[in-house]
Amino acid sequence: MRLRLIDIEYKDLEEDEMIERIRRIYIEEYGKELSVNVDVFNSFGSSVFKYDESSYDGTSIHFYT
């Protein structure tokens, strides 16, 4: 599952589409629906990292109830 999540990170998907694919991948990998909420944070579009000189660009996926 981890590699599949990394793969979709690089597809420049909208947040809703990415969450839908995460849920689909979970079903395919584990045979059951993901029963938690999912948030996706991409540093690329964040104003927090707008002037950051670290060159950090990543995606965080938060699963919570």
Z-matrix of the N, CA and C atoms (Angstrom, degrees):
N
C 1 1.446
C 2 1.522 1 110.56
N 3 1.305 2 116.53 1 -39.26
C 4 1.468 3 120.19 2 -177.93
C 5 1.531 4 111.81 3 -58.19
N 6 1.312 5 116.75 4 -45.61
C 7 1.468 6 120.13 5 -179.89
C 8 1.529 7 111.81 6 -65.46
N 9 1.306 8 116.64 7 -35.92
C 10 1.463 9 119.82 8 178.23
C 11 1.526 10 111.24 9 -68.22
N 12 1.327 11 117.38 10 -35.82
C 13 1.462 12 121.07 11 176.29
C 14 1.527 13 110.69 12 -67.11
N 15 1.310 14 116.56 13 -41.17
C 16 1.466 15 120.28 14 177.35
C 17 1.528 16 109.78 15 -61.82
N 18 1.318 17 116.84 16 -39.96
C 19 1.460 18 121.12 17 -179.81
C 20 1.531 19 112.12 18 -61.32
N 21 1.336 20 117.78 19 -44.33
C 22 1.461 21 118.91 20 -177.77
C 23 1.529 22 112.02 21 -73.23
N 24 1.326 23 117.13 22 -19.70
C 25 1.465 24 120.09 23 177.44
C 26 1.525 25 111.23 24 -59.43
N 27 1.312 26 117.49 25 -33.73
C 28 1.460 27 122.32 26 -175.22
C 29 1.532 28 113.71 27 -90.74
N 30 1.315 29 117.82 28 9.06
C 31 1.460 30 120.83 29 -178.42
C 32 1.530 31 112.77 30 -95.08
N 33 1.320 32 118.75 31 4.47
C 34 1.467 33 123.26 32 178.84
C 35 1.526 34 112.48 33 51.08
N 36 1.322 35 116.18 34 49.60
C 37 1.462 36 121.89 35 -179.56
C 38 1.523 37 110.39 36 -86.41
N 39 1.317 38 115.51 37 151.66
C 40 1.461 39 120.48 38 170.79
C 41 1.529 40 107.45 39 -66.74
N 42 1.329 41 116.55 40 156.20
C 43 1.463 42 121.03 41 -176.09
C 44 1.528 43 112.46 42 -56.16
N 45 1.325 44 118.12 43 -44.59
C 46 1.475 45 120.86 44 -179.40
C 47 1.521 46 111.68 45 -61.46
N 48 1.327 47 116.79 46 -42.64
C 49 1.464 48 121.15 47 179.49
C 50 1.524 49 110.48 48 -66.21
N 51 1.331 50 116.73 49 -39.35
C 52 1.463 51 119.75 50 179.69
C 53 1.534 52 110.72 51 -64.76
N 54 1.326 53 116.88 52 -43.06
C 55 1.466 54 120.22 53 178.60
C 56 1.524 55 110.48 54 -63.67
N 57 1.313 56 117.81 55 -40.49
C 58 1.465 57 121.37 56 177.55
C 59 1.531 58 110.51 57 -60.67
N 60 1.319 59 116.53 58 -43.91
C 61 1.475 60 119.54 59 179.42
C 62 1.527 61 111.50 60 -67.69
N 63 1.326 62 117.74 61 -37.15
C 64 1.468 63 120.66 62 176.53
C 65 1.520 64 109.82 63 -59.78
N 66 1.318 65 116.40 64 -45.01
C 67 1.469 66 120.14 65 179.50
C 68 1.530 67 111.37 66 -64.25
N 69 1.334 68 116.99 67 -40.26
C 70 1.465 69 120.81 68 179.03
C 71 1.532 70 110.94 69 -65.84
N 72 1.322 71 116.54 70 -43.03
C 73 1.466 72 120.73 71 178.34
C 74 1.522 73 110.39 72 -60.92
N 75 1.323 74 116.98 73 -41.99
C 76 1.462 75 120.93 74 179.81
C 77 1.532 76 110.46 75 -59.93
N 78 1.325 77 116.37 76 -45.16
C 79 1.472 78 120.05 77 178.40
C 80 1.524 79 110.49 78 -61.51
N 81 1.324 80 117.08 79 -44.18
C 82 1.465 81 120.65 80 -179.30
C 83 1.524 82 111.66 81 -64.69
N 84 1.308 83 117.99 82 -37.52
C 85 1.466 84 121.45 83 -177.08
C 86 1.526 85 113.61 84 -80.46
N 87 1.344 86 116.93 85 -38.26
C 88 1.463 87 120.41 86 -171.91
C 89 1.526 88 114.39 87 -114.42
N 90 1.337 89 117.34 88 -7.38
C 91 1.460 90 119.87 89 175.97
C 92 1.517 91 114.95 90 75.47
N 93 1.308 92 117.88 91 13.16
C 94 1.465 93 120.51 92 176.77
C 95 1.527 94 109.30 93 -147.81
N 96 1.338 95 115.07 94 161.01
C 97 1.457 96 119.64 95 -178.39
C 98 1.523 97 111.18 96 -73.96
N 99 1.298 98 114.86 97 149.13
C 100 1.459 99 122.24 98 176.18
C 101 1.525 100 107.23 99 -76.88
N 102 1.324 101 117.00 100 116.68
C 103 1.469 102 120.66 101 -172.20
C 104 1.530 103 112.66 102 -101.84
N 105 1.326 104 116.74 103 32.91
C 106 1.464 105 121.41 104 177.79
C 107 1.525 106 109.22 105 -131.21
N 108 1.314 107 115.83 106 166.64
C 109 1.459 108 121.13 107 174.52
C 110 1.523 109 109.36 108 -79.30
N 111 1.325 110 116.23 109 153.34
C 112 1.458 111 121.31 110 -179.07
C 113 1.528 112 108.69 111 -130.78
N 114 1.326 113 116.34 112 129.88
C 115 1.466 114 122.54 113 171.60
C 116 1.516 115 108.18 114 -119.35
N 117 1.323 116 116.04 115 144.85
C 118 1.463 117 121.23 116 177.72
C 119 1.520 118 107.77 117 -123.03
N 120 1.321 119 116.32 118 128.73
C 121 1.461 120 121.85 119 176.91
C 122 1.515 121 107.95 120 -121.28
N 123 1.329 122 116.07 121 123.15
C 124 1.454 123 120.97 122 177.83
C 125 1.516 124 108.17 123 -112.78
N 126 1.305 125 117.62 124 122.90
C 127 1.463 126 121.32 125 -176.79
C 128 1.521 127 112.52 126 -66.85
N 129 1.322 128 117.73 127 -23.76
C 130 1.459 129 121.47 128 -177.26
C 131 1.531 130 112.21 129 -58.53
N 132 1.311 131 116.98 130 -43.26
C 133 1.456 132 120.65 131 -177.60
C 134 1.511 133 114.54 132 -93.02
N 135 1.314 134 117.66 133 4.13
C 136 1.451 135 121.54 134 -175.53
C 137 1.524 136 112.34 135 -85.14
N 138 1.324 137 115.24 136 135.60
C 139 1.468 138 119.28 137 176.27
C 140 1.525 139 111.10 138 -70.68
N 141 1.317 140 117.98 139 -20.94
C 142 1.463 141 121.83 140 178.78
C 143 1.524 142 110.62 141 -61.82
N 144 1.326 143 117.33 142 -37.42
C 145 1.464 144 121.90 143 -177.25
C 146 1.532 145 113.00 144 -100.14
N 147 1.318 146 117.34 145 10.25
C 148 1.462 147 120.88 146 -174.41
C 149 1.532 148 112.83 147 -57.06
N 150 1.310 149 117.25 148 -42.12
C 151 1.474 150 121.02 149 -178.05
C 152 1.527 151 112.57 150 -109.77
N 153 1.303 152 115.66 151 17.44
C 154 1.459 153 120.59 152 -179.47
C 155 1.525 154 110.28 153 -73.16
N 156 1.306 155 116.66 154 132.07
C 157 1.468 156 121.23 155 -177.81
C 158 1.522 157 113.14 156 -95.46
N 159 1.325 158 117.52 157 6.66
C 160 1.459 159 120.57 158 -176.87
C 161 1.521 160 113.28 159 -78.48
N 162 1.327 161 117.87 160 -14.25
C 163 1.468 162 123.81 161 -175.91
C 164 1.523 163 112.11 162 68.10
N 165 1.322 164 116.29 163 15.95
C 166 1.459 165 119.93 164 177.91
C 167 1.516 166 109.58 165 -66.17
N 168 1.316 167 117.28 166 131.05
C 169 1.452 168 123.19 167 173.15
C 170 1.512 169 106.77 168 -145.69
N 171 1.294 170 116.51 169 112.37
C 172 1.451 171 119.02 170 -177.84
C 173 1.510 172 111.86 171 -155.87
N 174 1.313 173 114.68 172 175.77
C 175 1.451 174 122.08 173 -179.61
C 176 1.520 175 108.46 174 -125.91
N 177 1.302 176 114.68 175 135.53
C 178 1.459 177 121.39 176 175.95
C 179 1.515 178 108.48 177 -112.80
N 180 1.325 179 116.71 178 132.59
C 181 1.452 180 122.02 179 177.36
C 182 1.524 181 106.72 180 -114.86
N 183 1.334 182 115.48 181 121.78
C 184 1.458 183 121.36 182 -175.95
C 185 1.523 184 108.75 183 -112.25
N 186 1.334 185 116.25 184 119.64
C 187 1.461 186 122.61 185 175.40
C 188 1.524 187 107.41 186 -102.33
N 189 1.331 188 117.95 187 127.38
C 190 1.458 189 119.75 188 -179.27
C 191 1.521 190 110.71 189 -152.14
N 192 1.338 191 114.86 190 162.02
C 193 1.471 192 120.73 191 178.32
C 194 1.508 193 110.06 192 -111.53
